[in-house]
C-alpha cells in the first residue's frame, strides 16, 4: 500500500509561481508512473502532467511551457513546478501513482490563482 501526500499549495497572484510536492510513504516510489491531475468546481478532473519511471514526461497543452515535473526517488517525491500561473489554473491538484494494477491517489491540495 502506498500513501500519497500533496503539499505546497496555496494562494498566488497571476503570473506567479508555486511548487507542489507529492511524497509517497509505504513503499518505494521509483517504479511508479506519477501524474498530477486537477479539478475545478463544476468540471471533470483532468490530466495536467506526468512522469514515467524512467523520467520521461508528458504534459497537457494547457500547461506546456509553464509547468514542469520532476522526481527524486531517493526522497520518494515528485514535484510540480508551476510558473506563469493563470486564474484558470485554480483547482484542487491531485497526485496519482500507478504501477501495474496498483493505482493510488492523494487527497488533493488547493491552488488558487488570483487575478
C-alpha positions in Angstrom: 0.0 0.0 0.0 1.2 3.5 -0.9 0.0 6.7 0.7 0.5 9.9 -1.3 0.5 13.3 0.3 0.5 16.5 -1.6 2.0 19.7 -0.1 2.9 23.2 -1.2 -0.5 24.5 -2.4 -1.9 27.9 -1.5 -2.8 31.3 -2.9 -0.7 33.1 -5.5 -1.1 36.0 -7.8 -1.5 35.6 -11.6 2.0 35.4 -13.2 3.5 33.9 -10.0 5.0 30.5 -9.3 4.2 27.7 -6.9 5.8 24.3 -6.3 3.8 21.3 -5.3 5.2 18.1 -3.9 3.8 14.6 -3.8 5.5 12.4 -1.2 4.9 8.7 -1.0 5.1 6.5 2.0 4.7 2.8 2.5 7.0 1.6 -0.3 9.4 2.7 -2.9 8.0 5.1 -5.5 10.7 4.7 -8.0 8.9 2.2 -10.3 5.7 4.2 -10.3 4.4 6.5 -13.1 3.3 9.6 -11.3 0.9 12.3 -12.6 -0.8 15.4 -11.5 -4.5 15.9 -12.1 -6.6 18.9 -11.2 -10.3 19.6 -10.7 -12.0 22.9 -10.5 -15.7 23.4 -9.4 -18.2 22.1 -11.9 -15.5 20.5 -14.1 -14.2 17.0 -14.5 -10.8 16.0 -13.2 -8.2 16.5 -15.9 -4.7 15.3 -16.5 -2.1 18.0 -16.1 1.4 16.5 -16.3 3.1 13.2 -15.7 6.4 11.5 -15.3 7.2 7.8 -16.0 9.5 5.6 -14.0 12.3 6.5 -16.4 11.6 10.2 -16.1 10.0 10.7 -19.5 7.4 13.4 -19.1 4.2 14.4 -20.7 2.0 17.4 -20.2 -1.3 18.8 -21.3 -1.3 21.6 -23.9 -2.8 24.0 -21.3 0.3 23.9 -19.1 3.0 23.1 -21.7 5.9 25.5 -21.2 4.7 26.7 -17.8 4.7 23.5 -15.7 7.4 21.0 -15.2 7.6 17.8 -13.3 10.5 16.0 -11.7 11.1 13.1 -9.4 13.6 12.4 -6.6 13.4 8.7 -6.0 15.7 8.9 -3.0 13.2 11.1 -1.3 10.1 9.3 -2.7 8.9 12.6 -4.0 7.6 14.0 -7.3 7.5 17.8 -7.6 5.4 20.0 -9.8 6.9 23.4 -10.6 4.2 25.8 -11.8 5.1 29.1 -13.4 3.3 31.9 -15.1 0.2 30.9 -13.3 -3.2 32.0 -14.6 -6.5 32.3 -12.8 -7.8 29.3 -14.8 -5.1 27.1 -13.1 -7.1 27.4 -9.9 -8.2 24.0 -8.9 -7.6 21.2 -6.4 -4.5 19.3 -7.6 -4.2 15.6 -7.1 -1.2 13.3 -7.2 -1.6 9.9 -8.7 0.8 7.0 -8.7 0.4 3.9 -10.9 2.4 0.7 -11.4 0.8 -2.4 -12.8 -2.6 -2.8 -11.2 -1.7 -0.5 -8.3 -3.3 2.9 -8.6 -3.1 5.4 -5.7 -4.4 9.0 -5.3 -3.5 11.7 -2.9 -6.1 13.6 -1.0 -5.7 16.7 -3.1 -4.4 20.2 -2.4 -5.9 23.6 -3.3 -4.2 26.0 -5.6 -5.8 29.4 -6.0 -4.5 32.0 -8.5 -5.9 35.4 -8.1 -6.2 37.9 -11.0 
